[in-house]
Amino acid sequence: MRRSVNKMCRHDEGCRLKDVTKSEGITEWLIEAIVLGKFASGMKISEPELSRELGVSRGPLREAMMRLESMGLVERVPHVGARVVTISAAQLAEIYAVREALEGMAIRQACANITQTEIESLRQLLKRHQQHIDHVDGATYFHQQGDFDFHYLIIQASRNKKLISLLCDELYHLVRMYRTQSTRTESRPENALNEHVQLLNALEERDAELAEMLMRRHIRRSGLLAAKRLEAEHANRRFKESVVNHSTKGKAS
């Protein structure tokens, strides 16, 4: 690996290993390491090296890696081993299509189950987001946590355990990983915030039909922006590769 895991654990805030003696603790640490970009997209993860660096046995680590595979964060490649997934345009489209359908259902059910206390907590959260946008020059929306905290809380308010499991496990971390590791071009913080305010107003009015329509439209717009950003990244990568290839050919001649 490119960096010492021990150094990462000591110096990187938000990516701390809470309990390396249990597979749950290892899983949690690895999720944050991947989501926050400490293990980059496509990066190989050596289990023997990770086991030595963390000072844990192979058993719990193997369980943690299997868990990450089931969540879609890690894949095993023949003759390569385990590596962090690289999200393709097709996979990104699938993720947002599923989010659109399931989060639309979640907010519809939340309209019947959310408490006034939860609504007020969401209102305070959006106020903090507005303050961040107002006071941080060139601020993007809270891609790593805030945006998903809002969605996460609404999903929890649905009280639907199966929906919560589907949305707050695999999809949640995959989208966090993509947003953290992608560029921040063409962000739309004010638009995203305004859409969240509209969603919250519909929730408070208990208007399930409106809330679902707004949520589906919100996720669809986010998906289109993510697809555009991913295409720009791929184009930039292809350009860099062509420059390198041209330079290599020039030296050879």
VEXDO-560486 format. One line per field, with one value per residue: x, y, z of N, C-alpha, C in turn; residue number from 1. Coordinates in steps of 0.05 Angstrom, whole numbers, plus 5000, padded with zeros to 4 digits. Layout:
n.u [X:...]
n.v [Y:...]
n.w [Z:...]
ca.u [X:...]
ca.v [Y:...]
ca.w [Z:...]
c.u [X:...]
c.v [Y:...]
c.w [Z:...]
n [NUM:...]
This chain:
n.u [5017:5005:5011:5030:4988:4986:5007:4966:4924:4942:4947:4906:4847:4780:4786:4796:4816:4774:4768:4808:4810:4765:4723:4683:4702:4747:4722:4692:4733:4760:4720:4714:4766:4766:4722:4737:4779:4830:4846:4853:4810:4811:4857:4901:4891:4929:4921:4956:4995:4963:4944:4991:5005:4961:4962:4930:4896:4890:4839:4794:4804:4797:4742:4724:4739:4708:4659:4663:4665:4613:4586:4600:4645:4695:4730:4747:4799:4821:4887:4905:4881:4849:4818:4802:4739:4726:4682:4640:4609:4561:4550:4544:4498:4462:4463:4441:4391:4368:4370:4335:4285:4280:4290:4250:4206:4220:4216:4162:4140:4163:4134:4089:4110:4150:4174:4158:4201:4243:4236:4248:4302:4322:4311:4346:4394:4395:4398:4450:4478:4466:4492:4544:4551:4543:4587:4635:4681:4672:4647:4626:4569:4555:4585:4610:4588:4543:4502:4487:4474:4425:4393:4399:4375:4322:4311:4317:4273:4232:4221:4223:4253:4277:4284:4318:4362:4378:4388:4421:4467:4501:4491:4495:4549:4576:4560:4580:4634:4643:4631:4668:4717:4714:4720:4706:4678:4628:4590:4528:4511:4472:4426:4419:4411:4363:4328:4329:4304:4253:4238:4237:4196:4152:4152:4139:4088:4064:4054:4053:4052:4072:4122:4148:4151:4184:4231:4246:4256:4298:4339:4345:4365:4413:4438:4445:4481:4524:4537:4553:4598:4630:4640:4670:4715:4734:4745:4786:4824:4834:4857:4905:4930:4938:4974:5018:5030:5043:5088:5122:5129:5154:5204:5224:5232]
n.v [4976:5047:5080:5078:5041:5047:5099:5127:5117:5144:5197:5215:5249:5229:5179:5134:5076:5041:4993:4946:4893:4866:4843:4877:4927:4932:4931:4979:5017:5008:5021:5077:5092:5080:5109:5162:5167:5150:5100:5096:5098:5038:5020:4970:4926:4897:4841:4811:4850:4891:4864:4858:4912:4932:4899:4854:4790:4745:4724:4757:4801:4780:4769:4822:4841:4810:4830:4882:4870:4851:4898:4925:4957:4937:4895:4830:4812:4767:4742:4789:4805:4834:4897:4967:4988:5015:5061:5056:5091:5065:5036:5078:5102:5062:5061:5111:5106:5067:5092:5135:5110:5081:5120:5155:5124:5119:5172:5180:5143:5164:5210:5194:5176:5207:5246:5308:5327:5304:5330:5383:5376:5365:5414:5448:5427:5441:5495:5500:5482:5524:5566:5549:5551:5606:5629:5605:5613:5598:5551:5483:5438:5398:5347:5301:5289:5322:5327:5275:5263:5289:5261:5211:5215:5223:5174:5140:5158:5135:5087:5037:4979:4946:4981:5018:4986:4973:5024:5052:5025:4992:5027:5078:5083:5074:5118:5160:5148:5157:5212:5235:5221:5242:5299:5368:5400:5441:5441:5448:5480:5518:5505:5451:5457:5488:5451:5413:5442:5447:5393:5383:5417:5393:5345:5363:5381:5334:5314:5264:5249:5295:5299:5251:5259:5305:5285:5244:5274:5306:5269:5249:5294:5301:5254:5262:5305:5280:5241:5273:5297:5252:5236:5279:5272:5223:5239:5275:5241:5208:5245:5259:5210:5205:5246:5228:5181:5203:5232:5192:5164:5203:5207:5157:5158]
n.w [5000:4991:5034:5103:5145:5200:5206:5180:5215:5260:5245:5211:5217:5230:5210:5243:5277:5317:5345:5335:5347:5335:5281:5266:5282:5249:5200:5202:5205:5156:5119:5127:5113:5059:5039:5052:5019:5032:5017:4953:4894:4857:4881:4905:4959:5005:5042:5077:5089:5111:5155:5186:5194:5223:5266:5274:5272:5216:5210:5232:5198:5147:5150:5153:5103:5070:5083:5063:5009:5001:5008:4964:4961:4956:4910:4885:4843:4793:4798:4818:4867:4925:4915:4917:4892:4827:4804:4749:4693:4681:4727:4763:4744:4754:4810:4824:4801:4832:4882:4872:4867:4916:4957:4946:4962:5015:5037:5029:5066:5111:5118:5145:5192:5216:5271:5305:5332:5303:5255:5269:5281:5231:5207:5236:5219:5165:5170:5190:5145:5109:5134:5127:5071:5064:5091:5077:5030:4963:4975:4970:4972:5030:5016:5038:5088:5109:5068:5063:5115:5120:5083:5105:5156:5141:5116:5160:5189:5162:5186:5165:5165:5126:5082:5106:5115:5062:5040:5075:5080:5036:4990:5012:5028:4980:4948:4980:4976:4921:4916:4950:4927:4877:4832:4849:4814:4784:4825:4861:4908:4930:4901:4916:4971:4971:4949:4989:5030:5008:5008:5063:5079:5054:5081:5133:5124:5117:5067:5028:4974:4946:4972:4956:4901:4898:4921:4886:4840:4859:4870:4818:4791:4818:4803:4748:4748:4774:4735:4693:4716:4723:4671:4653:4685:4664:4612:4622:4643:4599:4566:4593:4591:4537:4528:4557:4529:4479:4492:4508:4460:4431:4457:4446:4392]
ca.u [5000:5021:5016:5028:4962:4990:5009:4939:4908:4951:4947:4882:4823:4757:4792:4809:4809:4764:4772:4819:4808:4740:4719:4666:4719:4763:4704:4686:4757:4765:4699:4721:4791:4759:4703:4751:4800:4856:4851:4842:4796:4828:4881:4902:4893:4943:4912:4979:5008:4944:4943:5015:5004:4941:4967:4906:4898:4878:4811:4776:4809:4784:4713:4719:4742:4684:4637:4667:4658:4584:4577:4607:4667:4719:4726:4770:4806:4840:4916:4910:4872:4828:4824:4779:4724:4725:4654:4637:4585:4537:4545:4535:4470:4446:4461:4423:4364:4358:4366:4311:4261:4278:4288:4223:4190:4228:4205:4133:4134:4171:4112:4070:4123:4170:4164:4163:4229:4261:4233:4263:4330:4329:4311:4371:4415:4395:4408:4480:4487:4464:4514:4569:4551:4545:4612:4659:4685:4673:4638:4608:4551:4569:4584:4620:4571:4519:4482:4477:4460:4397:4379:4401:4355:4296:4309:4312:4246:4212:4216:4222:4279:4289:4293:4341:4385:4386:4398:4441:4490:4517:4488:4504:4578:4585:4557:4599:4660:4645:4631:4693:4740:4711:4726:4685:4670:4600:4573:4505:4503:4447:4403:4415:4399:4336:4313:4326:4284:4227:4232:4230:4169:4132:4151:4125:4060:4056:4044:4070:4055:4091:4149:4160:4157:4207:4254:4255:4268:4323:4359:4350:4383:4440:4450:4454:4505:4546:4544:4568:4624:4646:4648:4691:4739:4743:4757:4811:4843:4842:4875:4930:4943:4948:4998:5040:5037:5056:5114:5138:5135:5173:5230:5233:5242]
ca.v [5000:5071:5093:5061:5042:5059:5128:5137:5116:5164:5225:5223:5252:5217:5153:5122:5048:5041:4968:4928:4865:4855:4847:4901:4951:4933:4938:5007:5032:5005:5036:5105:5095:5079:5131:5187:5169:5141:5079:5108:5081:5020:5014:4943:4924:4873:4832:4805:4875:4904:4849:4865:4940:4937:4881:4837:4764:4744:4716:4781:4818:4767:4774:4850:4844:4798:4849:4904:4859:4850:4925:4936:4976:4923:4873:4812:4809:4745:4748:4816:4805:4854:4925:4986:4989:5039:5063:5062:5107:5048:5030:5103:5105:5042:5069:5133:5097:5053:5113:5150:5094:5074:5144:5165:5108:5125:5197:5176:5130:5182:5230:5183:5167:5225:5262:5337:5331:5298:5352:5405:5369:5369:5443:5459:5417:5457:5522:5498:5481:5551:5582:5540:5562:5635:5639:5592:5622:5576:5526:5464:5428:5379:5321:5278:5282:5337:5320:5248:5263:5297:5238:5189:5220:5218:5145:5129:5166:5118:5065:5013:4967:4936:5005:5029:4968:4976:5051:5063:5007:4992:5051:5102:5085:5077:5146:5176:5143:5170:5241:5243:5217:5256:5328:5385:5419:5443:5436:5466:5481:5532:5489:5428:5466:5496:5427:5401:5457:5439:5366:5385:5430:5373:5327:5376:5382:5306:5311:5242:5249:5316:5293:5231:5271:5322:5269:5231:5295:5315:5248:5248:5317:5295:5233:5274:5320:5260:5229:5294:5300:5228:5237:5299:5259:5203:5253:5286:5218:5200:5266:5256:5185:5210:5263:5211:5164:5219:5239:5167:5158:5223:5200:5133:5165]
ca.w [5000:4988:5060:5127:5158:5227:5203:5174:5239:5279:5236:5195:5232:5217:5199:5266:5283:5344:5359:5315:5356:5325:5252:5263:5284:5225:5178:5204:5198:5127:5105:5128:5098:5030:5033:5054:4999:5042:4998:4928:4875:4842:4896:4915:4988:5012:5068:5095:5098:5128:5180:5201:5201:5244:5288:5278:5259:5189:5211:5232:5175:5125:5153:5146:5074:5058:5088:5044:4983:5000:5006:4938:4963:4948:4892:4882:4815:4789:4795:4830:4895:4932:4909:4919:4867:4810:4795:4721:4687:4682:4756:4776:4735:4769:4838:4827:4794:4856:4902:4865:4873:4945:4974:4942:4979:5043:5046:5031:5091:5133:5122:5165:5217:5227:5294:5304:5341:5281:5235:5279:5278:5202:5203:5247:5202:5141:5178:5191:5117:5098:5145:5115:5044:5066:5103:5066:5002:4943:4987:4958:4992:5048:5002:5054:5111:5113:5049:5069:5141:5115:5071:5124:5176:5129:5113:5187:5197:5149:5204:5149:5170:5101:5067:5121:5110:5034:5033:5093:5081:5011:4973:5026:5028:4952:4939:4995:4964:4895:4919:4963:4910:4851:4833:4860:4794:4778:4848:4861:4936:4935:4890:4933:4996:4967:4945:5015:5044:4997:5018:5091:5081:5046:5104:5155:5116:5115:5040:5019:4945:4939:4982:4939:4875:4901:4927:4862:4823:4872:4865:4789:4784:4829:4786:4722:4754:4779:4710:4678:4729:4718:4643:4652:4696:4645:4590:4631:4646:4572:4555:4606:4581:4509:4530:4566:4507:4458:4503:4508:4432:4422:4468:4433:4365]
c.u [5017:5028:5015:5001:4964:4992:4982:4923:4916:4945:4921:4857:4800:4762:4808:4799:4800:4770:4782:4819:4783:4736:4702:4682:4736:4747:4699:4710:4763:4745:4707:4747:4785:4742:4718:4775:4827:4866:4838:4827:4815:4852:4879:4905:4905:4935:4935:4991:4989:4942:4967:5013:4984:4945:4943:4911:4883:4848:4792:4779:4795:4753:4707:4720:4718:4660:4639:4659:4627:4572:4584:4631:4693:4712:4751:4775:4826:4868:4923:4904:4851:4837:4798:4765:4728:4697:4653:4612:4560:4530:4534:4505:4452:4442:4441:4394:4352:4352:4340:4286:4258:4276:4261:4203:4195:4215:4174:4125:4142:4149:4093:4083:4142:4158:4171:4192:4249:4259:4249:4293:4339:4329:4337:4395:4418:4404:4439:4491:4487:4486:4541:4572:4556:4573:4637:4661:4688:4664:4622:4588:4566:4568:4591:4600:4544:4496:4470:4465:4431:4382:4378:4379:4327:4291:4303:4284:4225:4203:4214:4250:4292:4299:4318:4366:4396:4399:4421:4466:4506:4515:4499:4534:4589:4582:4576:4627:4663:4648:4657:4716:4738:4718:4702:4675:4639:4582:4550:4495:4477:4423:4397:4402:4370:4318:4309:4305:4256:4219:4223:4202:4147:4129:4134:4095:4048:4043:4061:4073:4074:4119:4163:4168:4182:4232:4264:4267:4295:4345:4366:4369:4411:4454:4460:4480:4529:4555:4561:4596:4642:4656:4671:4717:4751:4757:4784:4833:4853:4862:4903:4945:4953:4973:5022:5049:5052:5084:5133:5147:5156:5201:5241:5244:5267]
c.v [5025:5084:5073:5064:5054:5089:5141:5138:5137:5192:5234:5224:5240:5190:5137:5093:5046:5015:4947:4899:4851:4861:4871:4926:4954:4942:4968:5024:5032:5021:5065:5110:5096:5104:5158:5188:5161:5117:5088:5088:5064:5011:4985:4944:4897:4864:4825:4830:4890:4891:4856:4894:4946:4919:4864:4811:4765:4738:4740:4799:4806:4771:4803:4854:4832:4816:4872:4895:4859:4877:4938:4956:4963:4900:4856:4807:4786:4755:4776:4816:4825:4882:4942:4988:5015:5040:5071:5080:5090:5041:5055:5107:5086:5051:5091:5125:5083:5073:5128:5135:5090:5099:5158:5150:5115:5151:5196:5164:5148:5203:5220:5178:5186:5241:5291:5343:5325:5319:5376:5400:5373:5399:5456:5451:5434:5485:5522:5496:5508:5568:5575:5552:5592:5645:5626:5599:5599:5550:5508:5455:5407:5351:5298:5270:5296:5329:5293:5246:5270:5273:5215:5191:5215:5188:5132:5134:5149:5095:5038:5000:4957:4960:5016:5012:4972:5003:5060:5045:5009:5018:5076:5105:5087:5105:5165:5173:5158:5200:5251:5242:5230:5285:5343:5405:5418:5435:5456:5468:5494:5516:5465:5435:5474:5471:5412:5415:5450:5411:5367:5397:5409:5352:5338:5378:5354:5300:5290:5242:5270:5309:5272:5243:5289:5307:5256:5250:5304:5294:5246:5270:5312:5274:5244:5290:5301:5247:5248:5297:5276:5227:5257:5287:5239:5217:5265:5264:5209:5220:5263:5231:5190:5227:5246:5193:5179:5226:5215:5160:5178:5217:5176:5138:5182]
c.w [5000:5014:5082:5140:5186:5226:5197:5199:5259:5270:5221:5212:5216:5206:5220:5271:5312:5359:5338:5323:5346:5295:5247:5263:5259:5201:5178:5196:5168:5111:5104:5112:5068:5023:5033:5035:5008:5025:4972:4911:4859:4857:4907:4945:4995:5040:5087:5106:5118:5156:5198:5211:5224:5268:5295:5264:5232:5189:5212:5208:5150:5126:5145:5116:5059:5061:5068:5016:4980:4998:4980:4939:4954:4929:4891:4852:4812:4784:4806:4860:4900:4925:4912:4892:4853:4798:4766:4717:4690:4711:4770:4769:4750:4798:4841:4819:4818:4878:4897:4873:4903:4963:4970:4960:5009:5053:5047:5057:5115:5138:5143:5192:5230:5250:5290:5313:5319:5259:5244:5277:5250:5196:5212:5230:5177:5147:5179:5162:5104:5108:5133:5087:5045:5074:5092:5037:4983:4954:4969:4979:5008:5036:5020:5075:5110:5094:5056:5097:5137:5103:5090:5145:5166:5126:5139:5196:5183:5167:5190:5150:5144:5084:5080:5115:5081:5028:5050:5096:5055:4996:4986:5024:4999:4942:4954:4983:4938:4899:4932:4944:4883:4855:4843:4840:4791:4801:4848:4890:4942:4925:4908:4959:4993:4963:4972:5032:5034:5007:5047:5095:5074:5069:5127:5150:5114:5087:5026:4989:4935:4947:4965:4912:4877:4906:4902:4842:4833:4866:4835:4781:4794:4812:4760:4726:4759:4753:4693:4689:4723:4690:4639:4663:4677:4621:4597:4634:4619:4560:4567:4596:4553:4509:4538:4543:4485:4467:4501:4479:4422:4432:4453:4405:4366]
n [1:2:3:4:5:6:7:8:9:10:11:12:13:14:15:16:17:18:19:20:21:22:23:24:25:26:27:28:29:30:31:32:33:34:35:36:37:38:39:40:41:42:43:44:45:46:47:48:49:50:51:52:53:54:55:56:57:58:59:60:61:62:63:64:65:66:67:68:69:70:71:72:73:74:75:76:77:78:79:80:81:82:83:84:85:86:87:88:89:90:91:92:93:94:95:96:97:98:99:100:101:102:103:104:105:106:107:108:109:110:111:112:113:114:115:116:117:118:119:120:121:122:123:124:125:126:127:128:129:130:131:132:133:134:135:136:137:138:139:140:141:142:143:144:145:146:147:148:149:150:151:152:153:154:155:156:157:158:159:160:161:162:163:164:165:166:167:168:169:170:171:172:173:174:175:176:177:178:179:180:181:182:183:184:185:186:187:188:189:190:191:192:193:194:195:196:197:198:199:200:201:202:203:204:205:206:207:208:209:210:211:212:213:214:215:216:217:218:219:220:221:222:223:224:225:226:227:228:229:230:231:232:233:234:235:236:237:238:239:240:241:242:243:244:245:246:247:248:249:250:251:252:253]
